Amino acid sequence: MKVFCKFREVLDFCSFVEICSYSLLTFDSKSHFLSILDYVVYIPPFFDYFWLIMEFKTNILCIGAGYVGGPTMTVIADKCPDVKVTVVDINQARIAAWNSENLPIFEPGLDDVVKRARGRNLFFSTDIVKGIQEADIIFVSVNTPTKTFGHGAGKASDLQYWEKTARQILDVCDSGKIIVEKSTLPVRTAAAMERILNSNDKGIHFEVLSNPEFLAEGTAIQDLFEPDRVLIGSHQTESGLAACQKLVDVYAHWVPRERILTTNLWSSELTKLTANAFLAQRISSINSISALCEKTGADVDEVAFVMGKDSRIGPKFLKASIGFGGSCFKKDILNLVYLCEYYGLPEVAAYWESVVKINEWQTHRMVSKMLEVMFNTIASKRIAVFGFAFKANTGDTRESPANLVVRDLLAEHAIPVVTDPKAIPDAKRDLADVLEQVQFEEDPYVAAEGAHAVVVCTEWKCFAELDWKKIYNSMAKPAFIFDGRNILDAQELKNIGFEVVSIGKGKAEG
């Protein structure tokens, strides 16, 4: 099996082998073949690259090169040098980006890990058929968006891409495989996948596992290197448990065994949905209290801090903000709502749906605050939108609160100017239908020039480090700041001359 590596990597390897057994190293200068123990290395004349021929213990394929599949497989390859990892996708441009110096996604630390593993035991390809045929374990990490049509529209997951993938696996395979659900899927989806895969007349058997991701964008690489837990669900049968053990063995290369949790298949599927719902619930809960704080004179940060000292509650996910975004929270909660309705649990469905409604209300509330303090009109006013990514340290804009803010601004005939250090390309895509009405600036200082207000929608650290005196001098007066993430020093800004509105910061009377 050929593995493409950089020449400098074999030098370290060769040095090691020489120390161990120099006599076993031979080099043919004419053919440029280097023989070392059981390895054969081909070194081109110009010594730029070489082919290292070796056998891997396991071949892993991931179908889907997105925010989950790409980073997850990269870390597996980095931590498991005896495993060949191939990531495939139908999107040629995305695969080309994974094979370039400009990766298709921004994630702190990702570039370094990709460069270490790519060409050694990590490969990105559009040859899905070959990848399926060679794989022992196949991760399915395709998009499962919320349906926009038909039964369950607006709540249920759209599984058409998932089903197409399952049928392609069936058509191509001539031997049994372990199939791993990596996408977040409704409970008992694995049963449907098994029905498709095992309906074959080839006499081959597929074992389906559930291995949901628990990554937070912006810290995904850290989360993968040091996970709180790895969850693997399987059938509690002999073949199911055997398949589960093979996946456990992969993660055990670097994850302590006590952190690798195994459950039945359905528990694993439901755990992912429930975990995201609980996290989103905490955010919506504190956001609802932020509105009450503004009315009563309380400070939401102080309330959250004291609550977090209660060991039963804890401090995480109690940061009031403009609202949560991302690809998971809203989609997974609505999926949970749909499941509850499907199984005849309307009260449970209504409870979880309220989490989404509170979140959207919190986001819309920002422009309402603008109208309240900016003389009941923002028509024709330049509004600088600081941040479009749904959170800091990522370029991902899916379900970003900034999208709603910009559209609310346009509805009031304002002139939004969007700036973001990583997300402007995706912002332009998300706002394609109103692109002519929105301005985009790479430089936040330029975005704020002549603006009547700045609204902070993403908690980028660089925004807190700006020269706000310089920004104030360039803005129309009175100059307003609406801090949707509470990352700025409000008192310092007020001393400069800004009128500041923060989330959950009320003015006490008396």
C-alpha positions, 0 to 999 in steps of 0.5 A: 500500500503506497503512502505519500510522505515528505522526504524530511519525515523519512530522514528521521525514520531512517536515522532511527532504523540505522541506530537499531540495525544499520546492516539492514539498510540498503540503497539502490542509487539507480532505481532510488529504492531504499530498503529498511527492514520490512519497508521499501522507500522510493526516493525521487532524484530531487529528494522532494518526496518519496513513497513509503510502502507499508501495510496498515492494520485498519482502513478507515473511510469517512464520507463527508469532509465537513466540520465534523468529518474533516477534523475528526479524521485528521486527529484519528490519523494523527494519533493512529499511525497504523491506521489509514484514514481517507476522507471523501466528498462529492464536492471537488472544490472542498477536497481540493482545499483539504489538499491545499495550504488553505483548508476549507474550514478554520479551526485553531490548530487544525492546519498543523495536525493536517500537515503532520498526517496528510500524505502519511496516513491521511488522504482526501479524495473524491473517489468514493467508490474506491474508498468504500471498497478498501475500507474496513470501517466507514464513518458516515458524516453527511449533512442532515439539515432540517426538512424544508418541505413535506411532512415534518418540514421545519422540524424533522431531519432531511435524511435523503443524503444519508439514505443515498450514502447507505445505498451507495455503500450497499451497491459498491461493497462486496464484503461486510463493513462496520458502518459508523453513524457520525452525523447527528441522526434521529433515534432509531435511524440506525435501524433504517440503515441496517434494513437498507444495508442488510437487504442485499442478496450478496450474503454479506452483513453490515454492523451499524454503530453510533458514534456521535460527536461532541465537538465545540467549534473553535475548540474542536481540535482540543476537544478531539485530543482530550475528549470528556468522553467518547460514546459508542453505541452498538447492538448488544449482540456478539457481532455488535459488541465485536464491531464496537470493540474494533472502534474502541481500539481505534480511540484507545490509541490516545483516549483513556479507556474509562472515557470511552463509553459504550451503550446500546445503539438507541441510547447513543443516538438519543444522547446526542440530541438530548445533550445539545438540547440541555446545553441550549436550554441553559443558554435560553434560560439565562437569556430569558433572565437577561431581559428581566435583569434589564427591567429590574436593575440586576446584572445578569453576569452577577446573577450567573456568577452566583448561580454557577457557584452552586455545584448542582448547576455549575458555571458553564453555558450561563453566559448571556448573549444575543443568542446561540447559533451553529449547525447543531443546537437548533436543528437537534432541538427541532428534531427532538421536538418532532420525535416527541410529537411523533410519539404522542408527547405534545407537552414535551415537544412544546417544552423543548420548542420553547428553547428555540423560541426564546433564542430567536426572541433574544436575537430579535430583541437586539434591534428592538433595543436599537430602536428604543435608544436610537430615537425610534428610527434607524432608517438610513443609518449606517450600523457596523455589525462586528462579527458574523460567525456564530461564535469566535474562532470559527468561520462557520455562520450556520444559524448565526444570530448576526444573520437575523440581526442584519435582516432585522436592520434591513427591515428597518431600512438601516445600512448594515456593514458586516466585518468579521476576521474569518466569516465574510465569504460565508456571510456573503453566501448566507446573505446572497438574497440581500447582497446588494443591500449589505456592505462588507469590510475586512477592517473593523475600523473602516466598517465603523467609519461614519456609523451611528452604531456598532453591534457586537454579534460575535465574541472575537477577542480582537474586537475587545482589543480594538482602539475604541477611542479611534473608532469613536472619533470616526463615528456619527454622534451620538455614537452607540455600542450594542454589545451582544456578547458582553465582551467590552468594558462598558464603563471604559467605553462610556468614559470615551463618550459612547452610549453603551447597551449591554445584554442583561445590564439594568439600571437600578432606580433610586 
